[in-house]
Amino acid sequence: MFSKFHQRKKGFTLVELMIVVVIIGILAALAIPRFMASTTKSKQSEAKQILKQIYVMERAYRQEFDTYWGNGISADAANPDNFSRLGVQIGPTARYTYSIVADATTFTATANAPDPGLDDDATPDTWTIDHTGDLQVTSDDASS
């Protein structure tokens, strides 16, 4: 014999649901910035790889012609073949604009992510490599 006091309806109370929503909100607030930073770092690998390729090809070019190539030349997704003489092609989905400043004994190649950067903020992302192979970030969009 069951009385009305012993019968329970199945389900969640409003308080229980609100607690779950708050917990999910806290977890999302912690996870989303870390996710954005990791995706920005993975996008930066494009610049690092292409700049290293430019470095290798510039060294090979200098071995053959006794000078570095490409003073004032730039390339991006809209102009992917501007570095073809060097043997470097920029992909059609490139996020960066690449430029080379060179003379007979030195060169500096720069990769710059144009506004809005890699993660849709105002912070630019700029990487450089020089004739010594020194790869540096001059403006890091992942740290902002």
Phi and psi in radians as a Rosetta constraint file:
Dihedral C 1 N 2 CA 2 C 2 CIRCULARHARMONIC -1.820 0.35
Dihedral N 2 CA 2 C 2 N 3 CIRCULARHARMONIC 2.373 0.35
Dihedral C 2 N 3 CA 3 C 3 CIRCULARHARMONIC -1.760 0.35
Dihedral N 3 CA 3 C 3 N 4 CIRCULARHARMONIC 3.008 0.35
Dihedral C 3 N 4 CA 4 C 4 CIRCULARHARMONIC -1.182 0.35
Dihedral N 4 CA 4 C 4 N 5 CIRCULARHARMONIC -0.418 0.35
Dihedral C 4 N 5 CA 5 C 5 CIRCULARHARMONIC -1.292 0.35
Dihedral N 5 CA 5 C 5 N 6 CIRCULARHARMONIC -0.458 0.35
Dihedral C 5 N 6 CA 6 C 6 CIRCULARHARMONIC -1.576 0.35
Dihedral N 6 CA 6 C 6 N 7 CIRCULARHARMONIC -0.194 0.35
Dihedral C 6 N 7 CA 7 C 7 CIRCULARHARMONIC -1.505 0.35
Dihedral N 7 CA 7 C 7 N 8 CIRCULARHARMONIC 2.273 0.35
Dihedral C 7 N 8 CA 8 C 8 CIRCULARHARMONIC -2.085 0.35
Dihedral N 8 CA 8 C 8 N 9 CIRCULARHARMONIC 2.408 0.35
Dihedral C 8 N 9 CA 9 C 9 CIRCULARHARMONIC -1.453 0.35
Dihedral N 9 CA 9 C 9 N 10 CIRCULARHARMONIC 2.476 0.35
Dihedral C 9 N 10 CA 10 C 10 CIRCULARHARMONIC -1.450 0.35
Dihedral N 10 CA 10 C 10 N 11 CIRCULARHARMONIC 2.564 0.35
Dihedral C 10 N 11 CA 11 C 11 CIRCULARHARMONIC 2.461 0.35
Dihedral N 11 CA 11 C 11 N 12 CIRCULARHARMONIC -3.102 0.35
Dihedral C 11 N 12 CA 12 C 12 CIRCULARHARMONIC -1.959 0.35
Dihedral N 12 CA 12 C 12 N 13 CIRCULARHARMONIC 2.599 0.35
Dihedral C 12 N 13 CA 13 C 13 CIRCULARHARMONIC -1.465 0.35
Dihedral N 13 CA 13 C 13 N 14 CIRCULARHARMONIC 2.886 0.35
Dihedral C 13 N 14 CA 14 C 14 CIRCULARHARMONIC -1.101 0.35
Dihedral N 14 CA 14 C 14 N 15 CIRCULARHARMONIC -0.648 0.35
Dihedral C 14 N 15 CA 15 C 15 CIRCULARHARMONIC -1.122 0.35
Dihedral N 15 CA 15 C 15 N 16 CIRCULARHARMONIC -0.752 0.35
Dihedral C 15 N 16 CA 16 C 16 CIRCULARHARMONIC -1.093 0.35
Dihedral N 16 CA 16 C 16 N 17 CIRCULARHARMONIC -0.748 0.35
Dihedral C 16 N 17 CA 17 C 17 CIRCULARHARMONIC -1.126 0.35
Dihedral N 17 CA 17 C 17 N 18 CIRCULARHARMONIC -0.694 0.35
Dihedral C 17 N 18 CA 18 C 18 CIRCULARHARMONIC -1.144 0.35
Dihedral N 18 CA 18 C 18 N 19 CIRCULARHARMONIC -0.646 0.35
Dihedral C 18 N 19 CA 19 C 19 CIRCULARHARMONIC -1.120 0.35
Dihedral N 19 CA 19 C 19 N 20 CIRCULARHARMONIC -0.745 0.35
Dihedral C 19 N 20 CA 20 C 20 CIRCULARHARMONIC -1.096 0.35
Dihedral N 20 CA 20 C 20 N 21 CIRCULARHARMONIC -0.740 0.35
Dihedral C 20 N 21 CA 21 C 21 CIRCULARHARMONIC -1.098 0.35
Dihedral N 21 CA 21 C 21 N 22 CIRCULARHARMONIC -0.727 0.35
Dihedral C 21 N 22 CA 22 C 22 CIRCULARHARMONIC -1.130 0.35
Dihedral N 22 CA 22 C 22 N 23 CIRCULARHARMONIC -0.750 0.35
Dihedral C 22 N 23 CA 23 C 23 CIRCULARHARMONIC -1.099 0.35
Dihedral N 23 CA 23 C 23 N 24 CIRCULARHARMONIC -0.766 0.35
Dihedral C 23 N 24 CA 24 C 24 CIRCULARHARMONIC -1.100 0.35
Dihedral N 24 CA 24 C 24 N 25 CIRCULARHARMONIC -0.693 0.35
Dihedral C 24 N 25 CA 25 C 25 CIRCULARHARMONIC -1.095 0.35
Dihedral N 25 CA 25 C 25 N 26 CIRCULARHARMONIC -0.725 0.35
Dihedral C 25 N 26 CA 26 C 26 CIRCULARHARMONIC -1.137 0.35
Dihedral N 26 CA 26 C 26 N 27 CIRCULARHARMONIC -0.781 0.35
Dihedral C 26 N 27 CA 27 C 27 CIRCULARHARMONIC -1.089 0.35
Dihedral N 27 CA 27 C 27 N 28 CIRCULARHARMONIC -0.706 0.35
Dihedral C 27 N 28 CA 28 C 28 CIRCULARHARMONIC -1.148 0.35
Dihedral N 28 CA 28 C 28 N 29 CIRCULARHARMONIC -0.692 0.35
Dihedral C 28 N 29 CA 29 C 29 CIRCULARHARMONIC -1.118 0.35
Dihedral N 29 CA 29 C 29 N 30 CIRCULARHARMONIC -0.514 0.35
Dihedral C 29 N 30 CA 30 C 30 CIRCULARHARMONIC -1.458 0.35
Dihedral N 30 CA 30 C 30 N 31 CIRCULARHARMONIC -0.611 0.35
Dihedral C 30 N 31 CA 31 C 31 CIRCULARHARMONIC -1.469 0.35
Dihedral N 31 CA 31 C 31 N 32 CIRCULARHARMONIC -0.652 0.35
Dihedral C 31 N 32 CA 32 C 32 CIRCULARHARMONIC -1.078 0.35
Dihedral N 32 CA 32 C 32 N 33 CIRCULARHARMONIC -0.792 0.35
Dihedral C 32 N 33 CA 33 C 33 CIRCULARHARMONIC -1.087 0.35
Dihedral N 33 CA 33 C 33 N 34 CIRCULARHARMONIC -0.646 0.35
Dihedral C 33 N 34 CA 34 C 34 CIRCULARHARMONIC -1.179 0.35
Dihedral N 34 CA 34 C 34 N 35 CIRCULARHARMONIC -0.671 0.35
Dihedral C 34 N 35 CA 35 C 35 CIRCULARHARMONIC -1.115 0.35
Dihedral N 35 CA 35 C 35 N 36 CIRCULARHARMONIC -0.768 0.35
Dihedral C 35 N 36 CA 36 C 36 CIRCULARHARMONIC -1.096 0.35
Dihedral N 36 CA 36 C 36 N 37 CIRCULARHARMONIC -0.712 0.35
Dihedral C 36 N 37 CA 37 C 37 CIRCULARHARMONIC -1.138 0.35
Dihedral N 37 CA 37 C 37 N 38 CIRCULARHARMONIC -0.680 0.35
Dihedral C 37 N 38 CA 38 C 38 CIRCULARHARMONIC -1.237 0.35
Dihedral N 38 CA 38 C 38 N 39 CIRCULARHARMONIC -0.613 0.35
Dihedral C 38 N 39 CA 39 C 39 CIRCULARHARMONIC -1.218 0.35
Dihedral N 39 CA 39 C 39 N 40 CIRCULARHARMONIC -0.614 0.35
Dihedral C 39 N 40 CA 40 C 40 CIRCULARHARMONIC -1.140 0.35
Dihedral N 40 CA 40 C 40 N 41 CIRCULARHARMONIC -0.733 0.35
Dihedral C 40 N 41 CA 41 C 41 CIRCULARHARMONIC -1.106 0.35
Dihedral N 41 CA 41 C 41 N 42 CIRCULARHARMONIC -0.639 0.35
Dihedral C 41 N 42 CA 42 C 42 CIRCULARHARMONIC -1.223 0.35
Dihedral N 42 CA 42 C 42 N 43 CIRCULARHARMONIC -0.573 0.35
Dihedral C 42 N 43 CA 43 C 43 CIRCULARHARMONIC -1.195 0.35
Dihedral N 43 CA 43 C 43 N 44 CIRCULARHARMONIC -0.512 0.35
Dihedral C 43 N 44 CA 44 C 44 CIRCULARHARMONIC -1.189 0.35
Dihedral N 44 CA 44 C 44 N 45 CIRCULARHARMONIC -0.365 0.35
Dihedral C 44 N 45 CA 45 C 45 CIRCULARHARMONIC -1.089 0.35
Dihedral N 45 CA 45 C 45 N 46 CIRCULARHARMONIC -0.482 0.35
Dihedral C 45 N 46 CA 46 C 46 CIRCULARHARMONIC -1.027 0.35
Dihedral N 46 CA 46 C 46 N 47 CIRCULARHARMONIC -0.859 0.35
Dihedral C 46 N 47 CA 47 C 47 CIRCULARHARMONIC -1.110 0.35
Dihedral N 47 CA 47 C 47 N 48 CIRCULARHARMONIC -0.750 0.35
Dihedral C 47 N 48 CA 48 C 48 CIRCULARHARMONIC -1.089 0.35
Dihedral N 48 CA 48 C 48 N 49 CIRCULARHARMONIC -0.772 0.35
Dihedral C 48 N 49 CA 49 C 49 CIRCULARHARMONIC -1.153 0.35
Dihedral N 49 CA 49 C 49 N 50 CIRCULARHARMONIC -0.797 0.35
Dihedral C 49 N 50 CA 50 C 50 CIRCULARHARMONIC -1.210 0.35
Dihedral N 50 CA 50 C 50 N 51 CIRCULARHARMONIC -0.668 0.35
Dihedral C 50 N 51 CA 51 C 51 CIRCULARHARMONIC -1.131 0.35
Dihedral N 51 CA 51 C 51 N 52 CIRCULARHARMONIC -0.661 0.35
Dihedral C 51 N 52 CA 52 C 52 CIRCULARHARMONIC -1.155 0.35
Dihedral N 52 CA 52 C 52 N 53 CIRCULARHARMONIC -0.632 0.35
Dihedral C 52 N 53 CA 53 C 53 CIRCULARHARMONIC -1.155 0.35
Dihedral N 53 CA 53 C 53 N 54 CIRCULARHARMONIC -0.737 0.35
Dihedral C 53 N 54 CA 54 C 54 CIRCULARHARMONIC -1.054 0.35
Dihedral N 54 CA 54 C 54 N 55 CIRCULARHARMONIC -0.751 0.35
Dihedral C 54 N 55 CA 55 C 55 CIRCULARHARMONIC -1.016 0.35
Dihedral N 55 CA 55 C 55 N 56 CIRCULARHARMONIC -0.861 0.35
Dihedral C 55 N 56 CA 56 C 56 CIRCULARHARMONIC -1.087 0.35
Dihedral N 56 CA 56 C 56 N 57 CIRCULARHARMONIC -0.763 0.35
Dihedral C 56 N 57 CA 57 C 57 CIRCULARHARMONIC -1.261 0.35
Dihedral N 57 CA 57 C 57 N 58 CIRCULARHARMONIC -0.583 0.35
Dihedral C 57 N 58 CA 58 C 58 CIRCULARHARMONIC -1.126 0.35
Dihedral N 58 CA 58 C 58 N 59 CIRCULARHARMONIC -0.719 0.35
Dihedral C 58 N 59 CA 59 C 59 CIRCULARHARMONIC -1.104 0.35
Dihedral N 59 CA 59 C 59 N 60 CIRCULARHARMONIC -0.744 0.35
Dihedral C 59 N 60 CA 60 C 60 CIRCULARHARMONIC -1.138 0.35
Dihedral N 60 CA 60 C 60 N 61 CIRCULARHARMONIC -0.716 0.35
Dihedral C 60 N 61 CA 61 C 61 CIRCULARHARMONIC -1.078 0.35
Dihedral N 61 CA 61 C 61 N 62 CIRCULARHARMONIC -0.739 0.35
Dihedral C 61 N 62 CA 62 C 62 CIRCULARHARMONIC -1.168 0.35
Dihedral N 62 CA 62 C 62 N 63 CIRCULARHARMONIC -0.613 0.35
Dihedral C 62 N 63 CA 63 C 63 CIRCULARHARMONIC -1.067 0.35
Dihedral N 63 CA 63 C 63 N 64 CIRCULARHARMONIC -0.641 0.35
Dihedral C 63 N 64 CA 64 C 64 CIRCULARHARMONIC -1.457 0.35
Dihedral N 64 CA 64 C 64 N 65 CIRCULARHARMONIC -0.728 0.35
Dihedral C 64 N 65 CA 65 C 65 CIRCULARHARMONIC -1.942 0.35
Dihedral N 65 CA 65 C 65 N 66 CIRCULARHARMONIC 0.006 0.35
Dihedral C 65 N 66 CA 66 C 66 CIRCULARHARMONIC 1.070 0.35
Dihedral N 66 CA 66 C 66 N 67 CIRCULARHARMONIC 0.498 0.35
Dihedral C 66 N 67 CA 67 C 67 CIRCULARHARMONIC -2.780 0.35
Dihedral N 67 CA 67 C 67 N 68 CIRCULARHARMONIC 2.739 0.35
Dihedral C 67 N 68 CA 68 C 68 CIRCULARHARMONIC -1.489 0.35
Dihedral N 68 CA 68 C 68 N 69 CIRCULARHARMONIC 2.746 0.35
Dihedral C 68 N 69 CA 69 C 69 CIRCULARHARMONIC -1.868 0.35
Dihedral N 69 CA 69 C 69 N 70 CIRCULARHARMONIC 2.620 0.35
Dihedral C 69 N 70 CA 70 C 70 CIRCULARHARMONIC 1.630 0.35
Dihedral N 70 CA 70 C 70 N 71 CIRCULARHARMONIC 0.780 0.35
Dihedral C 70 N 71 CA 71 C 71 CIRCULARHARMONIC -1.199 0.35
Dihedral N 71 CA 71 C 71 N 72 CIRCULARHARMONIC 2.030 0.35
Dihedral C 71 N 72 CA 72 C 72 CIRCULARHARMONIC 1.405 0.35
Dihedral N 72 CA 72 C 72 N 73 CIRCULARHARMONIC 0.228 0.35
Dihedral C 72 N 73 CA 73 C 73 CIRCULARHARMONIC -1.587 0.35
Dihedral N 73 CA 73 C 73 N 74 CIRCULARHARMONIC 2.438 0.35
Dihedral C 73 N 74 CA 74 C 74 CIRCULARHARMONIC -2.311 0.35
Dihedral N 74 CA 74 C 74 N 75 CIRCULARHARMONIC 2.761 0.35
Dihedral C 74 N 75 CA 75 C 75 CIRCULARHARMONIC -2.573 0.35
Dihedral N 75 CA 75 C 75 N 76 CIRCULARHARMONIC 2.623 0.35
Dihedral C 75 N 76 CA 76 C 76 CIRCULARHARMONIC -2.681 0.35
Dihedral N 76 CA 76 C 76 N 77 CIRCULARHARMONIC -2.941 0.35
Dihedral C 76 N 77 CA 77 C 77 CIRCULARHARMONIC -1.087 0.35
Dihedral N 77 CA 77 C 77 N 78 CIRCULARHARMONIC -0.551 0.35
Dihedral C 77 N 78 CA 78 C 78 CIRCULARHARMONIC -1.354 0.35
Dihedral N 78 CA 78 C 78 N 79 CIRCULARHARMONIC -0.445 0.35
Dihedral C 78 N 79 CA 79 C 79 CIRCULARHARMONIC -2.247 0.35
Dihedral N 79 CA 79 C 79 N 80 CIRCULARHARMONIC 1.173 0.35
Dihedral C 79 N 80 CA 80 C 80 CIRCULARHARMONIC -1.290 0.35
Dihedral N 80 CA 80 C 80 N 81 CIRCULARHARMONIC -0.296 0.35
Dihedral C 80 N 81 CA 81 C 81 CIRCULARHARMONIC -1.722 0.35
Dihedral N 81 CA 81 C 81 N 82 CIRCULARHARMONIC 0.145 0.35
Dihedral C 81 N 82 CA 82 C 82 CIRCULARHARMONIC -1.156 0.35
Dihedral N 82 CA 82 C 82 N 83 CIRCULARHARMONIC -0.371 0.35
Dihedral C 82 N 83 CA 83 C 83 CIRCULARHARMONIC -1.801 0.35
Dihedral N 83 CA 83 C 83 N 84 CIRCULARHARMONIC 0.318 0.35
Dihedral C 83 N 84 CA 84 C 84 CIRCULARHARMONIC -1.116 0.35
Dihedral N 84 CA 84 C 84 N 85 CIRCULARHARMONIC -0.571 0.35
Dihedral C 84 N 85 CA 85 C 85 CIRCULARHARMONIC -1.111 0.35
Dihedral N 85 CA 85 C 85 N 86 CIRCULARHARMONIC -0.517 0.35
Dihedral C 85 N 86 CA 86 C 86 CIRCULARHARMONIC -1.427 0.35
Dihedral N 86 CA 86 C 86 N 87 CIRCULARHARMONIC -0.324 0.35
Dihedral C 86 N 87 CA 87 C 87 CIRCULARHARMONIC 1.621 0.35
Dihedral N 87 CA 87 C 87 N 88 CIRCULARHARMONIC 0.337 0.35
Dihedral C 87 N 88 CA 88 C 88 CIRCULARHARMONIC -2.060 0.35
Dihedral N 88 CA 88 C 88 N 89 CIRCULARHARMONIC 2.243 0.35
Dihedral C 88 N 89 CA 89 C 89 CIRCULARHARMONIC -2.080 0.35
Dihedral N 89 CA 89 C 89 N 90 CIRCULARHARMONIC 2.339 0.35
Dihedral C 89 N 90 CA 90 C 90 CIRCULARHARMONIC -1.550 0.35
Dihedral N 90 CA 90 C 90 N 91 CIRCULARHARMONIC 2.328 0.35
Dihedral C 90 N 91 CA 91 C 91 CIRCULARHARMONIC -1.226 0.35
Dihedral N 91 CA 91 C 91 N 92 CIRCULARHARMONIC 2.765 0.35
Dihedral C 91 N 92 CA 92 C 92 CIRCULARHARMONIC -1.212 0.35
Dihedral N 92 CA 92 C 92 N 93 CIRCULARHARMONIC -0.236 0.35
Dihedral C 92 N 93 CA 93 C 93 CIRCULARHARMONIC -1.906 0.35
Dihedral N 93 CA 93 C 93 N 94 CIRCULARHARMONIC 0.373 0.35
Dihedral C 93 N 94 CA 94 C 94 CIRCULARHARMONIC -1.065 0.35
Dihedral N 94 CA 94 C 94 N 95 CIRCULARHARMONIC 2.378 0.35
Dihedral C 94 N 95 CA 95 C 95 CIRCULARHARMONIC -1.605 0.35
Dihedral N 95 CA 95 C 95 N 96 CIRCULARHARMONIC -0.250 0.35
Dihedral C 95 N 96 CA 96 C 96 CIRCULARHARMONIC -1.968 0.35
Dihedral N 96 CA 96 C 96 N 97 CIRCULARHARMONIC 2.779 0.35
Dihedral C 96 N 97 CA 97 C 97 CIRCULARHARMONIC -1.863 0.35
Dihedral N 97 CA 97 C 97 N 98 CIRCULARHARMONIC 2.266 0.35
Dihedral C 97 N 98 CA 98 C 98 CIRCULARHARMONIC -1.917 0.35
Dihedral N 98 CA 98 C 98 N 99 CIRCULARHARMONIC 2.454 0.35
Dihedral C 98 N 99 CA 99 C 99 CIRCULARHARMONIC -2.474 0.35
Dihedral N 99 CA 99 C 99 N 100 CIRCULARHARMONIC 2.679 0.35
Dihedral C 99 N 100 CA 100 C 100 CIRCULARHARMONIC -2.246 0.35
Dihedral N 100 CA 100 C 100 N 101 CIRCULARHARMONIC 2.320 0.35
Dihedral C 100 N 101 CA 101 C 101 CIRCULARHARMONIC -2.077 0.35
Dihedral N 101 CA 101 C 101 N 102 CIRCULARHARMONIC 2.109 0.35
Dihedral C 101 N 102 CA 102 C 102 CIRCULARHARMONIC -2.478 0.35
Dihedral N 102 CA 102 C 102 N 103 CIRCULARHARMONIC 2.702 0.35
Dihedral C 102 N 103 CA 103 C 103 CIRCULARHARMONIC -2.407 0.35
Dihedral N 103 CA 103 C 103 N 104 CIRCULARHARMONIC -2.831 0.35
Dihedral C 103 N 104 CA 104 C 104 CIRCULARHARMONIC -1.166 0.35
Dihedral N 104 CA 104 C 104 N 105 CIRCULARHARMONIC -0.528 0.35
Dihedral C 104 N 105 CA 105 C 105 CIRCULARHARMONIC -2.036 0.35
Dihedral N 105 CA 105 C 105 N 106 CIRCULARHARMONIC -0.237 0.35
Dihedral C 105 N 106 CA 106 C 106 CIRCULARHARMONIC -2.445 0.35
Dihedral N 106 CA 106 C 106 N 107 CIRCULARHARMONIC 2.778 0.35
Dihedral C 106 N 107 CA 107 C 107 CIRCULARHARMONIC -2.641 0.35
Dihedral N 107 CA 107 C 107 N 108 CIRCULARHARMONIC 2.708 0.35
Dihedral C 107 N 108 CA 108 C 108 CIRCULARHARMONIC -2.385 0.35
Dihedral N 108 CA 108 C 108 N 109 CIRCULARHARMONIC 2.177 0.35
Dihedral C 108 N 109 CA 109 C 109 CIRCULARHARMONIC -1.875 0.35
Dihedral N 109 CA 109 C 109 N 110 CIRCULARHARMONIC 2.412 0.35
Dihedral C 109 N 110 CA 110 C 110 CIRCULARHARMONIC -2.191 0.35
Dihedral N 110 CA 110 C 110 N 111 CIRCULARHARMONIC 2.429 0.35
Dihedral C 110 N 111 CA 111 C 111 CIRCULARHARMONIC -2.039 0.35
Dihedral N 111 CA 111 C 111 N 112 CIRCULARHARMONIC 2.192 0.35
Dihedral C 111 N 112 CA 112 C 112 CIRCULARHARMONIC -2.275 0.35
Dihedral N 112 CA 112 C 112 N 113 CIRCULARHARMONIC 2.172 0.35
Dihedral C 112 N 113 CA 113 C 113 CIRCULARHARMONIC -1.472 0.35
Dihedral N 113 CA 113 C 113 N 114 CIRCULARHARMONIC 1.982 0.35
Dihedral C 113 N 114 CA 114 C 114 CIRCULARHARMONIC -1.162 0.35
Dihedral N 114 CA 114 C 114 N 115 CIRCULARHARMONIC 2.832 0.35
Dihedral C 114 N 115 CA 115 C 115 CIRCULARHARMONIC -0.967 0.35
Dihedral N 115 CA 115 C 115 N 116 CIRCULARHARMONIC 2.265 0.35
Dihedral C 115 N 116 CA 116 C 116 CIRCULARHARMONIC -1.682 0.35
Dihedral N 116 CA 116 C 116 N 117 CIRCULARHARMONIC 0.489 0.35
Dihedral C 116 N 117 CA 117 C 117 CIRCULARHARMONIC 1.358 0.35
Dihedral N 117 CA 117 C 117 N 118 CIRCULARHARMONIC -2.772 0.35
Dihedral C 117 N 118 CA 118 C 118 CIRCULARHARMONIC -1.571 0.35
Dihedral N 118 CA 118 C 118 N 119 CIRCULARHARMONIC -0.463 0.35
Dihedral C 118 N 119 CA 119 C 119 CIRCULARHARMONIC -2.162 0.35
Dihedral N 119 CA 119 C 119 N 120 CIRCULARHARMONIC 0.589 0.35
Dihedral C 119 N 120 CA 120 C 120 CIRCULARHARMONIC 1.049 0.35
Dihedral N 120 CA 120 C 120 N 121 CIRCULARHARMONIC 0.604 0.35
Dihedral C 120 N 121 CA 121 C 121 CIRCULARHARMONIC -2.115 0.35
Dihedral N 121 CA 121 C 121 N 122 CIRCULARHARMONIC -3.123 0.35
Dihedral C 121 N 122 CA 122 C 122 CIRCULARHARMONIC -1.438 0.35
Dihedral N 122 CA 122 C 122 N 123 CIRCULARHARMONIC -0.137 0.35
Dihedral C 122 N 123 CA 123 C 123 CIRCULARHARMONIC -1.320 0.35
Dihedral N 123 CA 123 C 123 N 124 CIRCULARHARMONIC 2.135 0.35
Dihedral C 123 N 124 CA 124 C 124 CIRCULARHARMONIC -1.336 0.35
Dihedral N 124 CA 124 C 124 N 125 CIRCULARHARMONIC 2.876 0.35
Dihedral C 124 N 125 CA 125 C 125 CIRCULARHARMONIC -2.187 0.35
Dihedral N 125 CA 125 C 125 N 126 CIRCULARHARMONIC 2.004 0.35
Dihedral C 125 N 126 CA 126 C 126 CIRCULARHARMONIC -2.292 0.35
Dihedral N 126 CA 126 C 126 N 127 CIRCULARHARMONIC 2.260 0.35
Dihedral C 126 N 127 CA 127 C 127 CIRCULARHARMONIC -2.178 0.35
Dihedral N 127 CA 127 C 127 N 128 CIRCULARHARMONIC 2.580 0.35
Dihedral C 127 N 128 CA 128 C 128 CIRCULARHARMONIC -2.356 0.35
Dihedral N 128 CA 128 C 128 N 129 CIRCULARHARMONIC 2.660 0.35
Dihedral C 128 N 129 CA 129 C 129 CIRCULARHARMONIC -2.409 0.35
Dihedral N 129 CA 129 C 129 N 130 CIRCULARHARMONIC 2.489 0.35
Dihedral C 129 N 130 CA 130 C 130 CIRCULARHARMONIC -2.060 0.35
Dihedral N 130 CA 130 C 130 N 131 CIRCULARHARMONIC -3.037 0.35
Dihedral C 130 N 131 CA 131 C 131 CIRCULARHARMONIC -1.146 0.35
Dihedral N 131 CA 131 C 131 N 132 CIRCULARHARMONIC -0.265 0.35
Dihedral C 131 N 132 CA 132 C 132 CIRCULARHARMONIC -1.546 0.35
Dihedral N 132 CA 132 C 132 N 133 CIRCULARHARMONIC -0.134 0.35
Dihedral C 132 N 133 CA 133 C 133 CIRCULARHARMONIC 1.544 0.35
Dihedral N 133 CA 133 C 133 N 134 CIRCULARHARMONIC 0.213 0.35
Dihedral C 133 N 134 CA 134 C 134 CIRCULARHARMONIC -1.383 0.35
Dihedral N 134 CA 134 C 134 N 135 CIRCULARHARMONIC 1.869 0.35
Dihedral C 134 N 135 CA 135 C 135 CIRCULARHARMONIC -1.643 0.35
Dihedral N 135 CA 135 C 135 N 136 CIRCULARHARMONIC 2.139 0.35
Dihedral C 135 N 136 CA 136 C 136 CIRCULARHARMONIC -2.361 0.35
Dihedral N 136 CA 136 C 136 N 137 CIRCULARHARMONIC 2.586 0.35
Dihedral C 136 N 137 CA 137 C 137 CIRCULARHARMONIC -1.704 0.35
Dihedral N 137 CA 137 C 137 N 138 CIRCULARHARMONIC 2.215 0.35
Dihedral C 137 N 138 CA 138 C 138 CIRCULARHARMONIC -1.743 0.35
Dihedral N 138 CA 138 C 138 N 139 CIRCULARHARMONIC -0.398 0.35
Dihedral C 138 N 139 CA 139 C 139 CIRCULARHARMONIC -2.590 0.35
Dihedral N 139 CA 139 C 139 N 140 CIRCULARHARMONIC 1.951 0.35
Dihedral C 139 N 140 CA 140 C 140 CIRCULARHARMONIC -1.764 0.35
Dihedral N 140 CA 140 C 140 N 141 CIRCULARHARMONIC 1.927 0.35
Dihedral C 140 N 141 CA 141 C 141 CIRCULARHARMONIC -1.248 0.35
Dihedral N 141 CA 141 C 141 N 142 CIRCULARHARMONIC -0.392 0.35
Dihedral C 141 N 142 CA 142 C 142 CIRCULARHARMONIC -1.321 0.35
Dihedral N 142 CA 142 C 142 N 143 CIRCULARHARMONIC -0.388 0.35
Dihedral C 142 N 143 CA 143 C 143 CIRCULARHARMONIC -1.593 0.35
Dihedral N 143 CA 143 C 143 N 144 CIRCULARHARMONIC -0.082 0.35
